[in-house]
Amino acid sequence: MHTRIRGSALALSIAMSLATPWAFAQKPPAAASAQQPQKLDSADRTFLDDAARAGLFELEGSKLAQQKSKSADIKTFADRMIKDHTAMGQQLAALAKSKNYQLPTEPGTTQKLELKALDVADTSFDTKFAERIGANAHTHAVNVFSDAAKGAKDADVQAFAKKYLPMMKEHLRLAEGLEGRAARAPTGRFDTPAR
């Protein structure tokens, strides 16, 4: 009986050693590749960083406009920026997460200085907002999104840029309208709604 138990144990041991490699070979390949980070081209990483910082800059500037602006037009534009950039930011975060890439969590250094200057602006707030958060920021955004829409190496990054480029162009068009009104208004103030 002792020999029979040893024989059974030996047979079980052989069976397990034969089964173990087969069990490991049956792991789905997707599970293994999902844990390895995808490498993004440096230009694609730069685009993701620029898009994240620009969105954060425009969100913070638009929140300032909701508090400080006297113009219904500026507040309407700021509301649109908050809505659109919040939605786009969520999509950008999902894209970055799918690529195992960490996005910046705050605007860039120059953008922070712009926000501080905007925060201390008094009667010129609306004019500065229209220029800096509106036209200048969106001119930059259109250029960044255009470049990525044409030349991003990663197909998902390129698709994201193509999807949101029309929105950036529309924001620029609206911002240029605000900037033009500011230039024509006495002392650069938006005291009355646009006609």
Backbone as a chain_set.jsonl record, in Angstrom:
{"seq": "MHTRIRGSALALSIAMSLATPWAFAQKPPAAASAQQPQKLDSADRTFLDDAARAGLFELEGSKLAQQKSKSADIKTFADRMIKDHTAMGQQLAALAKSKNYQLPTEPGTTQKLELKALDVADTSFDTKFAERIGANAHTHAVNVFSDAAKGAKDADVQAFAKKYLPMMKEHLRLAEGLEGRAARAPTGRFDTPAR", "coords": {"N": [[0.82, -1.183, 0.0], [1.989, 1.194, 0.753], [3.742, 1.561, -1.373], [1.913, 1.917, -3.37], [0.765, 4.391, -2.71], [3.002, 6.039, -2.967], [3.434, 5.708, -5.693], [1.078, 6.83, -6.714], [1.398, 9.444, -5.869], [3.687, 10.126, -7.291], [2.711, 9.899, -9.903], [0.771, 11.917, -9.854], [2.403, 14.141, -9.429], [3.914, 14.165, -11.803], [1.871, 14.569, -13.642], [0.997, 17.14, -12.904], [3.286, 18.652, -13.421], [3.418, 18.424, -16.142], [1.022, 19.634, -16.853], [1.257, 22.241, -15.938], [2.977, 23.952, -17.651], [1.283, 24.036, -19.859], [-0.937, 25.325, -18.798], [0.103, 27.863, -18.265], [0.688, 28.649, -20.838], [-1.805, 29.085, -21.825], [-2.691, 31.58, -21.038], [-4.349, 34.561, -21.84], [-3.093, 36.613, -24.46], [-3.695, 39.337, -24.397], [-3.891, 40.138, -21.742], [-1.259, 40.136, -20.893], [-0.092, 42.107, -22.557], [-1.537, 44.335, -21.831], [-0.451, 45.255, -19.518], [1.952, 46.333, -20.138], [3.4, 49.45, -20.741], [2.422, 51.64, -23.391], [4.523, 53.023, -25.791], [4.857, 56.369, -26.557], [5.477, 58.633, -29.205], [7.755, 61.387, -28.999], [6.789, 63.852, -29.964], [4.053, 63.366, -29.937], [3.627, 63.073, -27.203], [4.273, 65.662, -26.407], [2.192, 67.055, -27.645], [-0.031, 66.051, -26.177], [0.604, 67.048, -23.637], [0.611, 69.842, -24.17], [-2.06, 70.217, -24.992], [-3.42, 69.511, -22.646], [-2.444, 71.436, -20.781], [-3.239, 73.819, -22.049], [-6.013, 73.525, -22.009], [-6.506, 73.544, -19.232], [-5.592, 76.11, -18.604], [-7.412, 77.714, -20.058], [-9.768, 76.951, -18.804], [-9.364, 77.855, -16.118], [-8.995, 80.614, -16.585], [-11.495, 81.214, -17.662], [-13.156, 80.703, -15.518], [-12.371, 82.777, -13.863], [-13.395, 84.85, -15.395], [-16.128, 84.441, -15.101], [-16.448, 85.338, -12.517], [-15.377, 87.977, -12.491], [-16.011, 89.478, -14.789], [-17.889, 92.073, -16.4], [-19.344, 91.888, -18.587], [-21.919, 90.479, -20.519], [-21.437, 89.082, -22.857], [-18.767, 88.211, -22.599], [-19.06, 86.547, -20.37], [-20.805, 84.629, -21.415], [-19.163, 83.508, -23.395], [-17.147, 82.516, -21.709], [-18.615, 80.612, -20.247], [-19.131, 78.795, -22.291], [-16.514, 77.987, -22.888], [-15.816, 76.681, -20.529], [-17.648, 74.562, -20.472], [-17.059, 73.192, -22.949], [-14.248, 72.716, -22.758], [-14.067, 71.24, -20.43], [-15.41, 68.865, -21.117], [-13.779, 68.033, -23.281], [-11.38, 67.771, -21.896], [-11.911, 65.56, -20.27], [-12.057, 63.536, -22.178], [-9.461, 63.687, -23.15], [-8.029, 62.936, -20.874], [-8.875, 60.277, -20.657], [-7.799, 59.238, -23.013], [-5.027, 59.609, -22.537], [-4.737, 57.969, -20.299], [-5.262, 55.479, -21.445], [-2.958, 55.165, -22.842], [-1.132, 54.912, -20.903], [-0.013, 57.288, -19.951], [0.96, 60.124, -18.139], [-0.697, 63.077, -17.638], [-0.085, 66.674, -17.439], [-1.105, 68.509, -14.519], [-1.704, 71.101, -14.111], [-1.742, 74.487, -15.43], [0.917, 75.749, -17.595], [4.013, 77.481, -16.694], [4.22, 80.125, -17.832], [1.565, 80.465, -18.516], [0.402, 80.475, -15.981], [1.397, 82.895, -15.005], [0.085, 84.626, -16.762], [-2.549, 84.193, -15.911], [-2.392, 85.254, -13.32], [-1.892, 87.951, -13.903], [-4.254, 88.53, -15.188], [-6.047, 88.159, -13.132], [-5.568, 90.331, -11.438], [-6.356, 92.428, -12.966], [-8.438, 95.237, -13.472], [-10.659, 97.405, -14.558], [-9.886, 96.777, -17.094], [-10.217, 94.092, -17.412], [-12.007, 92.58, -19.114], [-11.116, 93.168, -21.716], [-8.474, 92.212, -21.614], [-8.997, 89.515, -21.05], [-10.387, 88.747, -23.403], [-8.34, 89.012, -25.244], [-6.14, 87.411, -24.224], [-7.065, 84.893, -23.065], [-8.933, 84.338, -24.878], [-8.366, 85.037, -27.92], [-5.427, 84.817, -28.252], [-4.776, 82.391, -26.838], [-6.363, 80.547, -28.21], [-5.45, 80.749, -30.812], [-2.944, 79.621, -30.536], [-3.809, 77.049, -29.715], [-5.202, 76.125, -32.003], [-3.051, 75.909, -33.806], [-1.48, 73.921, -32.533], [-3.267, 71.722, -32.434], [-3.759, 71.413, -35.166], [-1.223, 70.652, -36.148], [-0.899, 68.164, -34.821], [-3.095, 66.786, -35.828], [-2.326, 66.399, -38.428], [0.228, 65.221, -38.223], [0.617, 63.416, -36.031], [2.02, 60.488, -34.631], [0.856, 58.355, -33.285], [-2.157, 56.678, -33.817], [-4.517, 57.033, -32.311], [-4.025, 59.407, -30.917], [-3.8, 61.158, -33.053], [-6.415, 60.942, -34.077], [-7.871, 62.071, -31.969], [-6.924, 64.736, -32.039], [-7.853, 65.49, -34.589], [-10.594, 65.26, -34.178], [-11.148, 67.316, -32.307], [-10.114, 69.645, -33.441], [-11.893, 71.212, -35.152], [-13.548, 72.342, -33.152], [-11.695, 73.916, -31.746], [-11.114, 75.778, -33.739], [-13.6, 77.009, -34.002], [-13.846, 78.145, -31.45], [-11.73, 79.98, -31.639], [-12.708, 81.652, -33.652], [-14.936, 82.79, -32.341], [-13.587, 84.047, -30.233], [-11.984, 85.91, -31.574], [-13.967, 87.599, -32.463], [-14.822, 88.698, -30.025], [-12.452, 89.991, -29.269], [-12.238, 91.877, -31.307], [-14.467, 93.473, -30.742], [-13.633, 94.492, -28.299], [-11.501, 96.092, -29.102], [-12.836, 98.073, -30.486], [-14.443, 99.216, -28.575], [-15.046, 101.948, -26.298], [-12.323, 102.809, -24.296], [-11.733, 100.13, -24.2], [-13.728, 98.615, -22.957], [-16.42, 96.333, -22.266], [-19.261, 97.201, -22.008], [-21.801, 96.934, -22.98], [-23.969, 94.475, -24.478], [-23.041, 92.546, -27.411], [-24.162, 93.407, -30.684]], "CA": [[0.0, 0.0, 0.0], [2.918, 2.31, 0.799], [4.232, 1.71, -2.734], [0.798, 2.427, -4.171], [0.638, 5.831, -2.414], [4.129, 6.698, -3.623], [3.182, 5.652, -7.142], [0.028, 7.817, -7.004], [1.994, 10.766, -5.678], [4.582, 10.341, -8.418], [1.874, 10.12, -11.092], [0.177, 13.245, -9.698], [3.479, 15.114, -9.615], [4.228, 14.204, -13.246], [0.716, 15.168, -14.321], [0.993, 18.578, -12.622], [4.406, 19.296, -14.103], [3.061, 18.493, -17.554], [-0.12, 20.53, -17.011], [1.616, 23.61, -15.592], [3.351, 24.764, -18.805], [0.106, 24.22, -20.71], [-1.788, 26.33, -18.157], [0.704, 29.178, -18.48], [0.592, 28.955, -22.255], [-3.182, 29.439, -22.144], [-3.012, 32.951, -20.629], [-4.629, 35.38, -23.021], [-2.022, 37.574, -24.703], [-4.129, 40.708, -24.09], [-3.592, 40.441, -20.341], [0.168, 40.431, -20.78], [0.243, 43.368, -23.211], [-2.22, 45.443, -21.168], [0.351, 45.748, -18.407], [3.136, 47.002, -20.644], [3.03, 50.778, -21.217], [2.632, 51.929, -24.797], [5.483, 54.116, -25.983], [4.395, 57.43, -27.431], [6.474, 59.483, -29.827], [7.941, 62.599, -28.195], [5.889, 64.896, -30.457], [2.708, 63.033, -29.458], [3.61, 63.408, -25.778], [4.242, 67.126, -26.339], [0.825, 67.464, -27.965], [-0.9, 65.74, -25.035], [0.935, 68.018, -22.585], [0.133, 71.166, -24.589], [-3.528, 70.211, -24.981], [-3.855, 69.499, -21.247], [-2.143, 72.738, -20.165], [-4.092, 74.84, -22.674], [-7.364, 73.35, -21.481], [-6.519, 74.003, -17.838], [-5.429, 77.563, -18.664], [-8.669, 78.3, -20.497], [-10.766, 76.719, -17.747], [-9.123, 78.765, -14.993], [-9.277, 81.963, -17.044], [-12.945, 81.354, -17.84], [-13.747, 80.797, -14.173], [-12.136, 84.167, -13.445], [-14.333, 85.702, -16.133], [-17.449, 84.311, -14.48], [-16.441, 86.133, -11.285], [-14.933, 89.362, -12.609], [-16.456, 90.203, -15.974], [-19.129, 92.86, -16.37], [-19.943, 91.716, -19.911], [-22.702, 89.259, -20.775], [-20.77, 88.36, -23.945], [-17.594, 87.533, -22.035], [-19.552, 85.463, -19.51], [-21.332, 83.578, -22.298], [-17.985, 82.854, -23.966], [-16.498, 81.766, -20.616], [-19.446, 79.424, -19.989], [-18.899, 77.838, -23.391], [-15.159, 77.434, -22.729], [-15.838, 75.738, -19.399], [-18.384, 73.361, -20.911], [-16.334, 72.471, -24.0], [-12.921, 72.251, -22.328], [-14.259, 70.179, -19.431], [-15.721, 67.635, -21.86], [-12.585, 67.633, -24.01], [-10.39, 67.339, -20.903], [-12.245, 64.19, -19.853], [-11.644, 62.656, -23.284], [-7.999, 63.709, -23.177], [-7.576, 62.116, -19.742], [-9.117, 58.869, -21.005], [-6.8, 58.877, -24.025], [-3.722, 59.499, -21.871], [-4.764, 56.772, -19.445], [-5.164, 54.301, -22.313], [-1.563, 55.1, -23.299], [-0.303, 54.902, -19.691], [0.73, 58.546, -19.958], [0.515, 61.05, -17.097], [-0.851, 64.457, -18.118], [0.128, 67.744, -16.457], [-2.318, 68.786, -13.737], [-1.867, 72.549, -13.972], [-1.213, 75.229, -16.576], [2.356, 75.991, -17.627], [4.516, 78.629, -15.934], [3.807, 81.367, -18.491], [0.106, 80.541, -18.393], [0.101, 80.884, -14.599], [1.659, 84.342, -14.934], [-1.025, 85.266, -17.475], [-3.723, 84.128, -15.037], [-2.192, 86.218, -12.224], [-2.081, 89.286, -14.475], [-5.686, 88.664, -15.464], [-6.749, 88.232, -11.846], [-5.43, 91.669, -10.848], [-6.902, 93.434, -13.884], [-9.695, 95.823, -12.976], [-11.554, 97.791, -15.647], [-9.415, 96.211, -18.363], [-10.325, 92.628, -17.362], [-12.675, 92.002, -20.282], [-10.23, 93.314, -22.861], [-7.36, 91.268, -21.434], [-9.538, 88.162, -21.19], [-10.67, 88.503, -24.821], [-7.062, 88.868, -25.946], [-5.245, 86.36, -23.735], [-7.739, 83.597, -22.94], [-9.678, 84.151, -26.11], [-7.681, 84.972, -29.214], [-4.061, 84.271, -28.202], [-4.783, 80.986, -26.412], [-6.966, 79.689, -29.233], [-4.546, 80.72, -31.968], [-1.968, 78.583, -30.177], [-4.485, 75.742, -29.708], [-5.454, 75.721, -33.39], [-1.771, 75.473, -34.368], [-1.079, 72.659, -31.896], [-4.179, 70.669, -32.878], [-3.534, 71.211, -36.608], [0.006, 69.871, -36.305], [-1.137, 66.783, -34.383], [-4.065, 66.169, -36.739], [-1.592, 66.016, -39.643], [1.482, 64.495, -38.068], [0.783, 62.549, -34.855], [2.417, 59.115, -34.985], [-0.126, 57.443, -32.702], [-3.447, 56.845, -34.505], [-5.516, 57.55, -31.371], [-3.68, 60.809, -30.663], [-4.164, 61.882, -34.266], [-7.881, 60.986, -34.15], [-8.302, 63.043, -30.966], [-6.624, 66.075, -32.565], [-8.781, 65.742, -35.699], [-11.947, 65.416, -33.63], [-11.314, 68.584, -31.586], [-9.629, 70.802, -34.203], [-12.991, 72.126, -35.516], [-13.984, 73.069, -31.957], [-10.684, 74.949, -31.484], [-11.295, 76.816, -34.754], [-14.821, 77.74, -33.645], [-13.499, 78.968, -30.286], [-10.907, 81.086, -32.123], [-13.604, 82.574, -34.365], [-15.695, 83.523, -31.314], [-12.638, 84.882, -29.484], [-11.594, 87.042, -32.41], [-15.102, 88.517, -32.426], [-14.74, 89.423, -28.752], [-11.277, 90.863, -29.306], [-12.585, 92.99, -32.188], [-15.361, 94.356, -29.985], [-12.829, 95.185, -27.281], [-10.704, 97.123, -29.77], [-13.722, 99.166, -30.908], [-15.158, 99.792, -27.433], [-14.313, 103.032, -25.633], [-11.422, 102.353, -23.235], [-11.629, 98.668, -24.204], [-14.694, 97.978, -22.05], [-17.585, 95.665, -22.82], [-20.372, 97.583, -21.133], [-23.082, 96.566, -23.578], [-23.86, 93.232, -25.254], [-22.81, 92.685, -28.847], [-25.396, 93.442, -31.497]], "C": [[0.87, 1.254, 0.0], [3.464, 2.592, -0.609], [3.151, 2.305, -3.627], [0.62, 3.95, -3.946], [1.771, 6.603, -3.068], [3.939, 6.745, -5.137], [2.124, 6.681, -7.535], [0.577, 9.235, -6.885], [2.914, 11.11, -6.84], [3.784, 10.648, -9.687], [1.24, 11.51, -11.038], [1.207, 14.339, -9.94], [3.83, 15.254, -11.089], [3.095, 14.892, -13.999], [0.692, 16.68, -14.113], [2.122, 19.289, -13.354], [4.15, 19.388, -15.598], [1.942, 19.51, -17.795], [0.276, 21.987, -16.8], [2.071, 24.44, -16.801], [2.153, 25.028, -19.727], [-0.785, 25.309, -20.126], [-1.222, 27.73, -18.367], [0.592, 29.596, -19.942], [-0.812, 29.41, -22.639], [-3.583, 30.831, -21.683], [-3.292, 33.782, -21.864], [-3.544, 36.435, -23.223], [-2.412, 39.002, -24.36], [-3.788, 41.085, -22.665], [-2.122, 40.816, -20.171], [0.488, 41.795, -21.391], [-0.414, 44.565, -22.528], [-1.377, 46.033, -20.046], [1.616, 46.459, -18.872], [2.737, 48.379, -21.176], [3.309, 50.923, -22.715], [3.575, 53.113, -24.898], [4.898, 55.112, -26.967], [5.586, 58.202, -27.973], [6.588, 60.782, -29.027], [7.025, 63.735, -28.663], [4.45, 64.638, -29.999], [2.573, 63.343, -27.971], [3.528, 64.927, -25.589], [2.839, 67.638, -26.643], [-0.11, 67.224, -26.783], [-0.661, 66.734, -23.899], [0.38, 69.405, -22.921], [-1.386, 71.257, -24.525], [-4.052, 70.254, -23.549], [-3.634, 70.868, -20.602], [-3.028, 73.844, -20.735], [-5.52, 74.738, -22.144], [-7.489, 73.85, -20.05], [-6.426, 75.528, -17.764], [-6.758, 78.23, -19.03], [-9.782, 78.095, -19.478], [-10.592, 77.707, -16.6], [-9.407, 80.215, -15.374], [-10.776, 82.213, -17.196], [-13.664, 81.405, -16.5], [-13.535, 82.189, -13.587], [-13.138, 85.103, -14.124], [-15.731, 85.618, -15.541], [-17.548, 85.178, -13.224], [-16.257, 87.622, -11.541], [-15.542, 90.149, -13.76], [-17.768, 90.941, -15.728], [-19.922, 92.636, -17.665], [-20.694, 90.389, -20.027], [-22.035, 88.426, -21.872], [-19.557, 87.568, -23.44], [-18.049, 86.347, -21.177], [-20.12, 84.314, -20.332], [-20.189, 82.793, -22.93], [-17.304, 81.984, -22.908], [-17.29, 80.507, -20.286], [-19.211, 78.355, -21.05], [-17.525, 77.189, -23.258], [-15.143, 76.381, -21.621], [-16.517, 74.439, -19.815], [-17.553, 72.537, -21.898], [-15.003, 71.912, -23.521], [-13.015, 71.205, -21.212], [-14.52, 68.855, -20.134], [-14.492, 67.123, -22.613], [-11.506, 67.118, -23.052], [-10.649, 65.922, -20.408], [-11.824, 63.19, -20.926], [-10.122, 62.571, -23.374], [-7.424, 62.841, -22.052], [-7.758, 60.632, -20.038], [-8.107, 58.382, -22.041], [-5.437, 58.672, -23.375], [-3.657, 58.244, -21.003], [-4.621, 55.506, -20.287], [-3.745, 54.099, -22.838], [-0.594, 55.03, -22.122], [0.583, 56.143, -19.616], [0.118, 59.5, -18.945], [0.484, 62.467, -17.637], [-0.475, 65.462, -17.039], [-1.195, 68.062, -15.752], [-2.539, 70.277, -13.499], [-1.319, 73.236, -15.213], [0.303, 75.389, -16.472], [2.731, 77.265, -16.879], [4.068, 79.958, -16.538], [2.295, 81.552, -18.37], [-0.308, 80.954, -16.984], [0.328, 82.384, -14.414], [0.554, 85.126, -15.633], [-2.277, 85.3, -16.593], [-3.605, 85.117, -13.878], [-2.423, 87.639, -12.717], [-3.565, 89.544, -14.737], [-6.466, 88.852, -14.164], [-6.676, 89.63, -11.226], [-5.948, 92.775, -11.758], [-8.227, 93.951, -13.345], [-10.609, 96.153, -14.153], [-11.131, 97.208, -16.982], [-9.559, 94.689, -18.416], [-10.881, 92.059, -18.658], [-11.803, 92.059, -21.528], [-9.079, 92.315, -22.783], [-7.826, 89.83, -21.58], [-9.751, 87.829, -22.667], [-9.385, 88.268, -25.605], [-6.312, 87.613, -25.519], [-5.896, 84.979, -23.666], [-8.493, 83.286, -24.225], [-8.781, 83.943, -27.31], [-6.289, 84.337, -29.146], [-4.044, 82.782, -27.866], [-5.334, 80.083, -27.508], [-6.185, 79.69, -30.544], [-3.496, 79.637, -31.736], [-2.602, 77.196, -30.258], [-4.748, 75.244, -31.129], [-4.164, 75.227, -34.039], [-1.349, 74.109, -33.834], [-1.957, 71.506, -32.393], [-4.016, 70.382, -34.371], [-2.308, 70.342, -36.845], [-0.216, 68.407, -35.933], [-2.12, 66.062, -35.299], [-3.38, 65.695, -38.023], [-0.47, 65.03, -39.361], [1.652, 63.613, -36.852], [1.113, 61.13, -35.316], [1.396, 58.095, -34.471], [-1.497, 57.721, -33.319], [-4.515, 57.428, -33.578], [-5.276, 59.023, -31.047], [-4.083, 61.651, -31.868], [-5.689, 62.009, -34.393], [-8.448, 62.0, -33.155], [-8.099, 64.467, -31.498], [-7.584, 66.433, -33.699], [-10.192, 66.007, -35.189], [-12.154, 66.812, -33.037], [-10.789, 69.81, -32.321], [-10.776, 71.723, -34.638], [-13.51, 72.939, -34.322], [-12.99, 74.192, -31.631], [-10.83, 76.107, -32.481], [-12.534, 77.655, -34.454], [-14.572, 78.641, -32.442], [-12.674, 80.183, -30.719], [-11.773, 82.122, -32.836], [-14.395, 83.429, -33.367], [-14.79, 84.496, -30.554], [-12.211, 86.098, -30.289], [-12.727, 88.07, -32.496], [-15.102, 89.34, -31.149], [-13.589, 90.414, -28.756], [-11.547, 92.082, -30.189], [-13.513, 93.976, -31.501], [-14.578, 95.153, -28.955], [-12.033, 96.318, -27.909], [-11.567, 98.324, -30.158], [-14.406, 99.866, -29.741], [-14.347, 100.929, -26.818], [-13.575, 102.488, -24.41], [-11.389, 100.834, -23.111], [-12.617, 97.96, -23.32], [-15.87, 97.387, -22.806], [-18.796, 96.011, -21.959], [-21.735, 97.199, -21.68], [-22.915, 95.275, -24.373], [-23.625, 93.516, -26.736], [-24.125, 92.687, -29.595], [-25.225, 92.549, -32.694]], "O": [[0.549, 2.247, -0.654], [3.627, 3.753, -0.985], [3.437, 3.096, -4.526], [0.355, 4.693, -4.891], [1.561, 7.67, -3.646], [4.264, 7.748, -5.772], [2.252, 7.336, -8.569], [0.262, 10.109, -7.693], [2.924, 12.245, -7.318], [4.14, 11.546, -10.45], [1.177, 12.204, -12.052], [0.912, 15.347, -10.583], [4.025, 16.371, -11.568], [3.34, 15.704, -14.891], [0.397, 17.425, -15.047], [1.94, 20.4, -13.852], [4.611, 20.323, -16.252], [1.922, 20.174, -18.831], [-0.306, 22.879, -17.417], [1.583, 25.558, -16.964], [2.03, 26.11, -20.301], [-1.33, 26.127, -20.866], [-1.97, 28.675, -18.618], [0.419, 30.778, -20.239], [-0.99, 30.054, -23.673], [-4.722, 31.237, -21.915], [-2.543, 33.712, -22.838], [-3.12, 37.079, -22.264], [-1.537, 39.813, -24.058], [-3.431, 42.232, -22.397], [-1.788, 41.71, -19.394], [1.256, 42.562, -20.812], [0.087, 45.685, -22.628], [-1.57, 47.188, -19.666], [2.281, 47.12, -18.075], [1.818, 48.469, -21.99], [4.295, 50.401, -23.234], [3.434, 54.093, -24.167], [4.493, 54.749, -28.071], [6.582, 58.398, -27.276], [5.603, 61.226, -28.437], [6.534, 64.504, -27.836], [3.712, 65.579, -29.706], [1.529, 63.82, -27.526], [2.806, 65.414, -24.719], [2.351, 68.551, -25.976], [-0.896, 68.102, -26.427], [-1.61, 67.207, -23.273], [-0.235, 70.061, -22.08], [-1.934, 72.255, -24.058], [-5.023, 70.956, -23.266], [-4.533, 71.401, -19.952], [-3.509, 74.703, -19.997], [-6.158, 75.753, -21.864], [-8.471, 74.505, -19.7], [-7.106, 76.157, -16.953], [-7.174, 79.194, -18.386], [-10.64, 78.96, -19.307], [-11.56, 78.326, -16.158], [-9.989, 80.963, -14.588], [-11.262, 83.302, -16.891], [-14.682, 82.086, -16.37], [-14.407, 82.72, -12.899], [-13.66, 86.028, -13.501], [-16.443, 86.621, -15.487], [-18.621, 85.692, -12.908], [-16.9, 88.447, -10.891], [-15.583, 91.378, -13.706], [-18.626, 90.5, -14.963], [-21.037, 93.137, -17.812], [-20.175, 89.327, -19.682], [-22.067, 87.196, -21.819], [-19.355, 86.411, -23.81], [-17.472, 85.263, -21.261], [-19.935, 83.149, -19.98], [-20.233, 81.565, -22.995], [-16.93, 80.844, -23.185], [-16.704, 79.447, -20.069], [-19.105, 77.168, -20.743], [-17.378, 75.988, -23.484], [-14.531, 75.323, -21.765], [-16.015, 73.35, -19.54], [-17.365, 71.335, -21.709], [-14.658, 70.772, -23.832], [-12.12, 70.371, -21.075], [-13.922, 67.837, -19.788], [-14.197, 65.928, -22.59], [-10.806, 66.152, -23.355], [-9.708, 65.168, -20.157], [-11.296, 62.123, -20.615], [-9.568, 61.505, -23.643], [-6.458, 62.107, -22.254], [-6.893, 59.821, -19.707], [-7.619, 57.255, -21.96], [-4.768, 57.671, -23.633], [-2.643, 57.546, -20.979], [-3.935, 54.566, -19.885], [-3.374, 52.993, -23.231], [0.621, 55.082, -22.312], [1.761, 56.067, -19.268], [-1.101, 59.666, -18.897], [1.513, 63.002, -18.048], [-0.537, 65.146, -15.851], [-2.27, 67.899, -16.329], [-3.452, 70.668, -12.772], [-0.533, 72.654, -15.959], [0.893, 75.191, -15.41], [1.858, 78.035, -16.479], [3.584, 80.828, -15.815], [1.811, 82.663, -18.149], [-1.269, 81.705, -16.817], [-0.456, 83.059, -13.747], [0.133, 86.176, -15.146], [-2.978, 86.311, -16.537], [-4.591, 85.747, -13.493], [-3.068, 88.439, -12.04], [-4.059, 90.652, -14.528], [-7.431, 89.615, -14.114], [-7.617, 90.063, -10.562], [-5.976, 93.939, -11.36], [-9.037, 93.184, -12.824], [-11.267, 95.262, -14.688], [-11.935, 97.151, -17.912], [-9.078, 94.058, -19.357], [-10.288, 91.151, -19.241], [-11.757, 91.105, -22.304], [-8.753, 91.653, -23.768], [-7.125, 89.01, -22.172], [-9.347, 86.762, -23.131], [-9.34, 87.437, -26.512], [-5.891, 86.83, -26.37], [-5.331, 84.003, -24.159], [-8.665, 82.127, -24.603], [-8.471, 82.81, -27.677], [-6.0, 83.412, -29.905], [-3.369, 82.002, -28.537], [-4.831, 78.978, -27.714], [-6.256, 78.725, -31.306], [-3.199, 78.84, -32.626], [-2.004, 76.271, -30.807], [-4.537, 74.067, -31.422], [-4.182, 74.223, -34.751], [-0.912, 73.246, -34.595], [-1.447, 70.438, -32.733], [-4.124, 69.231, -34.794], [-2.346, 69.409, -37.646], [0.229, 67.51, -36.649], [-1.992, 64.858, -35.522], [-3.801, 64.711, -38.632], [-0.231, 64.113, -40.146], [2.747, 63.091, -36.642], [0.539, 60.639, -36.288], [1.108, 57.101, -35.138], [-1.949, 58.866, -33.342], [-5.334, 58.235, -34.017], [-6.226, 59.795, -30.918], [-4.644, 62.735, -31.712], [-6.193, 63.065, -34.775], [-9.403, 62.709, -33.471], [-9.002, 65.3, -31.413], [-8.074, 67.56, -33.761], [-10.896, 66.874, -35.706], [-13.204, 67.423, -33.235], [-11.004, 70.929, -31.854], [-10.638, 72.938, -34.501], [-13.871, 74.105, -34.48], [-13.402, 75.298, -31.278], [-10.687, 77.272, -32.111], [-12.519, 78.872, -34.632], [-15.038, 79.78, -32.417], [-12.891, 81.289, -30.224], [-11.593, 83.325, -32.648], [-14.507, 84.643, -33.533], [-15.182, 85.628, -30.269], [-12.089, 87.195, -29.745], [-12.472, 89.271, -32.591], [-15.353, 90.544, -31.184], [-13.736, 91.547, -28.298], [-11.132, 93.192, -29.859], [-13.36, 95.187, -31.66], [-14.824, 96.343, -28.759], [-11.903, 97.389, -27.315], [-11.091, 99.459, -30.159], [-14.898, 100.984, -29.891], [-13.117, 100.888, -26.813], [-14.161, 101.782, -23.589], [-11.059, 100.303, -22.051], [-12.388, 96.808, -22.952], [-16.263, 97.889, -23.86], [-19.296, 95.145, -21.241], [-22.715, 97.143, -20.936], [-21.83, 95.007, -24.889], [-23.967, 94.585, -27.242], [-25.088, 92.04, -29.181], [-26.138, 92.429, -33.511]]}, "num_chains": 1, "name": "protein.A"}
